[in-house]
Each structure stands twice: as structure tokens, then as C-alpha cells.
Amino acid sequence: MIEQLRPQAFFDWLQTHAASSPKPLLIDVREGWELEAAHVNAQGFELVHWPMQTVPQEFTALDPQRPVAVLCHHGSRSMAVAHFLEQQGFQTLINIQGGIHAWSEEIDPQVAQY
């Protein structure tokens, strides 16, 4: 099941997984130019940038038992990637609702909106 969480709720969720080893993973599936325009800093989670089209090649390196959250611009691409990962057997999946745009509004106003 994919949990839909706004950025602030994601940070609350991270608190419940603080002792996880390895740390939860946040996959940013935006394109490189988007990452240059606005990015998040890892705080209590590991962060990787895998543009959406690279996820089918990259995900095999992950443990399906590891908690994974997915982020994009507004939440649509990240939801598609979360569905893909769910089909591959991943158990704990979070879609960051509102994406990096909501992150800027709720968590860090220094993150640029584009």
C-alpha cells in the first residue's frame, strides 16, 4: 500500500522510523534541470536522484523491505514510481503529496518554486 503524505506528515513519519537501519530512502525522480532549480537536503533519510525513466534500472539495488519515499514536482510522477515499486514487491512506500512545491511551502521556504 502506498501512503500519501504531505511533506510535514512525512517528517512526522520519519520520527517513527528513526531507528531503522538503513535509514528510509527518499528517491527524487525529477529531471536534472529540476534538481538544479530546487532540491531538498537529507534530514533523517538517505536521498538519491533517479530521474523517473532510470528507476526501472536502478531499483534492483534496493532492499524491498526498506522504507522508500518518492518525490517529484507536484506528486504525479512520484506516485507512478511508487506504483511501479509496489508492483516490484516494495512494502513501505510513501508518495510525497504536493512534491517539491509543497516542500517549499511546508518545510523549507529556501527551496525555490518553479
Contacts in CASP RR format, 6 or more apart in sequence:
PFRMAT RR
TARGET T0000
AUTHOR 0000-0000-0000
METHOD contacts of the structure
MODEL  1
MIEQLRPQAFFDWLQTHAASSPKPLLIDVREGWELEAAHVNAQGFELVHW
PMQTVPQEFTALDPQRPVAVLCHHGSRSMAVAHFLEQQGFQTLINIQGGI
HAWSEEIDPQVAQY
1 86 0 8 1.000
1 93 0 8 1.000
2 79 0 8 1.000
2 82 0 8 1.000
2 83 0 8 1.000
2 86 0 8 1.000
2 93 0 8 1.000
2 94 0 8 1.000
2 95 0 8 1.000
3 13 0 8 1.000
3 93 0 8 1.000
3 94 0 8 1.000
3 95 0 8 1.000
4 79 0 8 1.000
4 94 0 8 1.000
4 95 0 8 1.000
4 97 0 8 1.000
5 13 0 8 1.000
5 69 0 8 1.000
5 94 0 8 1.000
5 95 0 8 1.000
5 96 0 8 1.000
5 97 0 8 1.000
6 96 0 8 1.000
6 97 0 8 1.000
6 98 0 8 1.000
6 102 0 8 1.000
6 106 0 8 1.000
7 96 0 8 1.000
7 98 0 8 1.000
7 99 0 8 1.000
7 102 0 8 1.000
7 103 0 8 1.000
7 106 0 8 1.000
7 107 0 8 1.000
8 106 0 8 1.000
8 107 0 8 1.000
10 69 0 8 1.000
10 94 0 8 1.000
10 96 0 8 1.000
11 43 0 8 1.000
11 107 0 8 1.000
13 94 0 8 1.000
14 24 0 8 1.000
14 43 0 8 1.000
14 44 0 8 1.000
14 45 0 8 1.000
17 23 0 8 1.000
17 24 0 8 1.000
17 67 0 8 1.000
18 44 0 8 1.000
20 66 0 8 1.000
20 67 0 8 1.000
22 46 0 8 1.000
22 63 0 8 1.000
22 66 0 8 1.000
23 44 0 8 1.000
23 45 0 8 1.000
23 46 0 8 1.000
24 44 0 8 1.000
24 45 0 8 1.000
24 46 0 8 1.000
24 66 0 8 1.000
24 67 0 8 1.000
24 68 0 8 1.000
24 69 0 8 1.000
25 45 0 8 1.000
25 46 0 8 1.000
25 47 0 8 1.000
25 48 0 8 1.000
25 62 0 8 1.000
25 66 0 8 1.000
25 67 0 8 1.000
25 68 0 8 1.000
25 69 0 8 1.000
26 40 0 8 1.000
26 42 0 8 1.000
26 45 0 8 1.000
26 46 0 8 1.000
26 47 0 8 1.000
26 48 0 8 1.000
26 68 0 8 1.000
26 69 0 8 1.000
26 70 0 8 1.000
26 71 0 8 1.000
26 96 0 8 1.000
27 48 0 8 1.000
27 49 0 8 1.000
27 50 0 8 1.000
27 55 0 8 1.000
27 68 0 8 1.000
27 69 0 8 1.000
27 70 0 8 1.000
27 71 0 8 1.000
27 81 0 8 1.000
28 35 0 8 1.000
28 39 0 8 1.000
28 40 0 8 1.000
28 47 0 8 1.000
28 48 0 8 1.000
28 49 0 8 1.000
28 50 0 8 1.000
28 71 0 8 1.000
28 72 0 8 1.000
28 100 0 8 1.000
29 50 0 8 1.000
29 51 0 8 1.000
29 52 0 8 1.000
29 55 0 8 1.000
29 70 0 8 1.000
29 71 0 8 1.000
29 72 0 8 1.000
29 77 0 8 1.000
29 78 0 8 1.000
29 81 0 8 1.000
30 49 0 8 1.000
30 51 0 8 1.000
30 52 0 8 1.000
30 71 0 8 1.000
30 72 0 8 1.000
30 73 0 8 1.000
30 77 0 8 1.000
30 100 0 8 1.000
31 51 0 8 1.000
32 49 0 8 1.000
32 51 0 8 1.000
34 73 0 8 1.000
34 100 0 8 1.000
34 114 0 8 1.000
35 49 0 8 1.000
37 112 0 8 1.000
37 114 0 8 1.000
38 100 0 8 1.000
38 104 0 8 1.000
38 111 0 8 1.000
38 112 0 8 1.000
38 113 0 8 1.000
38 114 0 8 1.000
39 100 0 8 1.000
39 111 0 8 1.000
40 47 0 8 1.000
40 71 0 8 1.000
40 100 0 8 1.000
40 103 0 8 1.000
40 107 0 8 1.000
40 108 0 8 1.000
40 111 0 8 1.000
41 47 0 8 1.000
41 108 0 8 1.000
45 69 0 8 1.000
48 58 0 8 1.000
50 58 0 8 1.000
52 72 0 8 1.000
52 77 0 8 1.000
52 80 0 8 1.000
52 81 0 8 1.000
55 81 0 8 1.000
55 84 0 8 1.000
55 85 0 8 1.000
56 84 0 8 1.000
59 84 0 8 1.000
59 85 0 8 1.000
59 88 0 8 1.000
62 68 0 8 1.000
62 90 0 8 1.000
64 88 0 8 1.000
64 89 0 8 1.000
64 90 0 8 1.000
64 91 0 8 1.000
65 91 0 8 1.000
65 92 0 8 1.000
66 90 0 8 1.000
66 92 0 8 1.000
67 92 0 8 1.000
67 94 0 8 1.000
68 82 0 8 1.000
68 85 0 8 1.000
68 90 0 8 1.000
68 92 0 8 1.000
68 93 0 8 1.000
68 94 0 8 1.000
69 93 0 8 1.000
69 94 0 8 1.000
69 95 0 8 1.000
69 96 0 8 1.000
70 78 0 8 1.000
70 79 0 8 1.000
70 81 0 8 1.000
70 82 0 8 1.000
70 85 0 8 1.000
70 93 0 8 1.000
70 94 0 8 1.000
70 95 0 8 1.000
70 96 0 8 1.000
71 78 0 8 1.000
71 96 0 8 1.000
71 99 0 8 1.000
71 100 0 8 1.000
71 103 0 8 1.000
72 78 0 8 1.000
72 81 0 8 1.000
72 96 0 8 1.000
72 99 0 8 1.000
72 100 0 8 1.000
73 99 0 8 1.000
73 100 0 8 1.000
73 101 0 8 1.000
73 114 0 8 1.000
74 98 0 8 1.000
74 99 0 8 1.000
74 101 0 8 1.000
74 102 0 8 1.000
75 95 0 8 1.000
75 96 0 8 1.000
75 97 0 8 1.000
75 98 0 8 1.000
75 99 0 8 1.000
78 95 0 8 1.000
78 96 0 8 1.000
78 99 0 8 1.000
79 95 0 8 1.000
82 93 0 8 1.000
82 94 0 8 1.000
82 95 0 8 1.000
85 93 0 8 1.000
86 93 0 8 1.000
96 102 0 8 1.000
96 103 0 8 1.000
100 111 0 8 1.000
101 113 0 8 1.000
103 111 0 8 1.000
104 111 0 8 1.000
104 112 0 8 1.000
104 113 0 8 1.000
105 113 0 8 1.000
END
